[in-house]
Every structure is written in structure tokens, then in C-alpha cells.
Amino acid sequence: KAGVTQTPRYLIKTRGQQVTLSCSPISGHRSVSWYQQTPGQGLQFLFEYFSETQRNKGNFPGRFSGRQFSNSRSEMNVSTLELGDSALYLCASSLDGGIITGELFFGEGSRLTVL
Amino acid sequence: AQTVTQSQPEMSVQEAETVTLSCTYDTSENNYYLFWYKQPPSRQMILVIRQEAYKQQNATENRFSVNFQKAAKSFSLKISDSQLGDTAMYFCAFIPTGGGADGLTFGKGTHLIIQP
């Protein structure tokens, strides 16, 4: 069974640009959640999608958005990039229980560098 | 809001030794889940062990076990017979039963190094 796949693995952008990250969950998983990981702030919850609907959202500005498609694949978008957006963005998928049971399966992450 | 604190930024032990990672949390919730996640150098995070707060019995998974003290809001992870492959970042995490608007709340992590 294939794991959680995130693309791209690495990317470099400049301030003001926008970026889209993709996440393909494990087959059969309907919940996808996103986390931002930085050395200073650690792991912070961005949002969770379940069956194409955003179910929960963390405390991030509106520049951070996401969506989920009918095949459960998810994308997150960051507009008007700032230097502080440099981070490892982790995607995690889970079964219908979503994030409630904590059985998250993580991808390897997308490393975003903003110059 | 919940907080999770891991007071040991880094630990180093010899192979085959036993090591305990500390975690404390703060919440007003009575029912919740606690987790330990491992993030090896390759960065893919995996679930090590899970504890349900209403269960008094401490969870165990092979060489991994927890010491869950609900009243003290403490949730430590013990790794027995440590192996080189245990070298990783370890994150303690919390979520209220039924989910929460904040998703999983993670501690800042403990970098565990197993020396040969």
C-alpha cells in the first residue's frame, strides 16, 4: 500500500510569490491534515479536510488556504509569501475518523524556502 | 487551549540502554488522547504509541512503553534496549476526544541520539 505522497519535496520561492503544495493520501483515507514545522515554532496545525470539506482550521492568516478533491487528494496554497513561511510542510492522512483518534500517517514533507 | 511541554531538547544514550523521554501537558479537558510520534532523519513521522486518558493501564508497544500520570498531567516514554534506529526526534502530542479545532497539539520535540 503506497504511503502519503507529497510534491514537490523541495522548492524555493521569493517573497510575494505564491506556492501550491500537493498531498496524495493513503488509498481509502478520506481525511487530510496539514502541519507547518519550523525550528522556532515546532509543529503547528494548519487545517484538516474530510470529504472535500474543511473541518478544522488552525490559527494561520488567510494567505494559507487549502482544498480537497473528490479523490481525497489535497492541495494547500500560500499566497504573498513571506520569509517566515519558510518551513517544512507536512501532510498527514487518516481513515474516516479523521484526526480524532490520532492515527495519522505522515508524508515526507515539502521543504519551502522563501528568499 | 492545550499546551504540551517537552523539557529535554536533546538526549544521548548508549545502545542497549533504557531511556525515558519526558512530556507534560496542560488541559482542562477530561477525555483526550496522548501520543508519541517519531521523526527519523528522513523526516517521515510515524506513530510510536497512543494512550487514551480514560484508560488507567499504561500503553506498551514492544520496547516502547509509557508512564501516564493523569493527575500530574505527565506522559513519559520509556524505550528499553535502545537501538541505533531509535535515533530520531520524538514528539509528544495531545488531542481532546472528539477532535479539536487546533488539531493535534505537539511539543517542541526531543532529539534522541543512540550512540554505538
Interface residues (C-beta under 8 A of the other chain):
Chain A: G3 S33 Y35 G42 L43 Q44 F45 E48 R55 N56 K57 G58 N59 L88 L90 A92 G98 I99 I100 T101 G102 E103 L104 F106 G107 E108 G109
Chain B: Y33 F35 S42 R43 Q44 M45 I46 L47 R50 F91 A93 I95 T97 G98 G99 G100 A101 D102 G103 L104 T105 F106 G107 K108 G109
